[in-house]
Amino acid sequence: MSNTKKSSKTKITRKKIIGGNINNQRGLDKILSIGYEVESTNLVKLTESELDNSILYNSDSARKDMNEFKKLENYGQEEEDEDEEEDEEEDEYEEEDEEESVAESIASSIDAYIEERMAEQSTAKMYKYDNVENKEDPGNEYNEAEGVFHITNDIAKPKFNRKLKELCKDIVVTEDNSIIDIKDKLYKYKENTEEKKEYEINFKFKETTEQELYNFTNVEWVVTYYKPTQSNNIILDTFLNMIKNIVHHIDSFSPIPGQFIFKNPTTSREIEVPGCLLYKSPLPENSTLYYLQTDQVNQVNQVNQRDQINSFDNICSKIQMTFSAKAEDIIDVMLQITKDYTGFSRAIPEIETDLIINENIIIKIKTCVERLYDYLTVSNILTRDEKIKLRNKDKQNQIKQLKTYIFLILFKLNRFYYFMFYNDLVKTGKKRNYNYLKDLLYFNSRHTNHVLYTEIKKIIKELLELQGDDDTKAIQIIKQLILQPDILTEYLIEADFKTQEFKDLIDTTTIFSRDFSIDKETDSYGDPTFSLNSYFDFFENPVDNEKNKKLDGITIKYYDWLEYAEHDIYSANMDLKGDVVLLECRFFQDILTSYFYSIGDEKLRAQMTNGPCNIISGKMGNPNNGALSIGDFKSIIEIPAAKFLEGGSNKKHKQTKTKKHKQSSKNRKTKQTKKHKQSKSKTHTKTSKNRKTKK
């Protein structure tokens, strides 16, 4: 049975997901840890080979791989320590053998180049800039428990790769001549120096990474603050420190004049790929690290009235923020980041409306959870004793955590329903507007819905004092709590899909019914567009086919259908510890753009309007170009500290709103049109059949 059908009539207008407000806001002090992913659009990380200094290789080592490297390194160290112990018990050696097999499994699951990739420079020094008397002095270093600056790679589709794709279009790959064999002979860098040294460019990618002749990864700097000073200005404080550290890191690199060469394997003809420049640092800590700047621009001097051709200032990056907070505080933090109290978003016309839409979605899902919980605890579904326990005033913090986990599940499902219904019922033309779910998740939980569900079940058992390992009662109450069709239809399905046109296409009375179930053997089992009841069944009883097994062929891989169906992907998901929730703010770049364009001086505004990022993106004259350059970083660092503290108090926020603006905001809040941002950074390459609702 299918609960959705195809419609080709409606065309829904959408805008980019854009955001908000980060300066000196009450409530931001609830953030416990914070990190930034700085994804370069025109800078490639290269590593010098240990065997030959004329070979540089590009890899796909990402942030999550660093954890695997640590496991292997720790295993090796433990093995050495244990070898020194002569009086070990026999059963302990058996445990060691088991650990070794685990380590071997980790290594084999990464790639054949594990040793070389582990030797890459993975971190840079990170400084506190705590010398108040000398702002140029980077000050004391962070220790590993306080913060870390990782140098990793990001798999994207930059302009550079598209240039190379055109050059590679006639190359034939055969079984005898694999992509890897051909690719390692295609590219090199020739110095324009007296030495005239040539560097071969090799590639060390995991087997699971898409292998294309033209595919380079870009550098991604990941800067994390594990124990930042908590304050209402925590975002700006850490952000400014982060960009200072990036500028300090790259300032040690100098250009090596030369040409990036593509060699056609058929004709042996060498073709220079313009706009590329290699950089090397003399510092010992950067001894094997090189950067290759691609897609250079030659017009930045028109902005600053000085020649910056071939400058590192032209490097552009898109920035995302990840932060953690206690479960009971996380929704408040989301609202503080999304709501623009000060009006900075008005600096760029399209931002203000989208902020209101994003804020309204959060408020709507929060209201949905309150309605669900209120109804259950006053209805006749539960006993009087159970209702009293679920409203225990002494357990309010735990109840708030419970509501937060339900909120996070429903928020992701709200975005998923829009993703599926739009792509299946509305989208016209051949090009898919939303390539994967994260295109719509402007806040993305780093915990799968199964992890959140497990926490919900645990809290329900604790509140109701349910003893033993039998979860039947808790599972029943979770379904009674969440599966309320009228409330879910009102809040979980967007107004775009409640029109007469979709009345017979989306049957929410079935989708949200507790009485409708799907057989485990059917293809639609677990799919929430068919049955949310079935989606919750998948948590407890996932499919056990070959696709859903780990390497051992026995252990279940996914307990969340969204992961199994390859919708909730490309995230380093993790368990919940101590009720601390980790979220990605995926519209953070747009927050930065509106904020710094608003408070920046004439120089910064000019760079953001007609600078290198505008030229690379083709958005001349538009500050909303989706990136900031290193030159922008330097200009932001020069902004007087007092400018960052403007706004911030609730009283002041209210004063900034004119009567006209208040009325305008009120009118916009009544509109339900969904407008979202299409991701530019990563594209889900899986086939569309996994995303489409089955007929």
Salt bridges, closest charged atoms under 4 A:
ASP60 OD1 - ARG117 NH1 3.65
ASP60 OD2 - LYS206 NZ 3.35
ASP65 OD2 - ARG117 NH1 3.96
ASP65 OD2 - LYS206 NZ 3.07
GLU68 OE2 - LYS71 NZ 3.84
ASP111 OD1 - ARG117 NH2 2.60
GLU120 OE1 - LYS45 NZ 3.18
GLU146 OE2 - LYS128 NZ 3.23
ASP154 OD1 - LYS682 NZ 3.55
GLU166 OE2 - LYS169 NZ 2.64
GLU198 OE1 - LYS188 NZ 3.39
ASP251 OD1 - LYS634 NZ 3.84
GLU270 OE2 - LYS188 NZ 2.60
GLU270 OE1 - LYS190 NZ 3.58
ASP295 OD1 - LYS163 NZ 3.23
ASP313 OD1 - LYS634 NZ 2.75
ASP329 OD1 - LYS30 NZ 3.98
ASP332 OD2 - LYS30 NZ 3.58
ASP332 OD2 - LYS400 NZ 3.91
GLU352 OE2 - HIS661 ND1 2.67
GLU359 OE2 - LYS339 NZ 3.36
GLU370 OE1 - LYS403 NZ 2.94
ASP374 OD1 - ARG391 NH2 3.00
ASP385 OD2 - LYS389 NZ 3.25
GLU386 OE2 - LYS473 NZ 3.28
ASP424 OD1 - LYS692 NZ 3.97
GLU455 OE1 - LYS458 NZ 3.28
GLU465 OE1 - LYS389 NZ 3.17
ASP471 OD2 - LYS457 NZ 3.43
ASP471 OD1 - LYS461 NZ 2.76
GLU490 OE1 - ARG371 NH1 3.42
GLU494 OE2 - LYS364 NZ 2.67
GLU494 OE2 - ARG415 NH2 3.67
ASP527 OD2 - LYS694 NZ 3.65
ASP537 OD1 - LYS479 NZ 2.47
GLU540 OE2 - LYS457 NZ 2.75
ASP568 OD2 - LYS412 NZ 2.86
GLU584 OE1 - LYS438 NZ 3.74
GLU584 OE2 - ARG446 NH1 3.72
GLU584 OE1 - ARG586 NH1 3.44
ASP590 OD2 - LYS677 NZ 3.02
GLU638 OE1 - LYS603 NZ 3.98
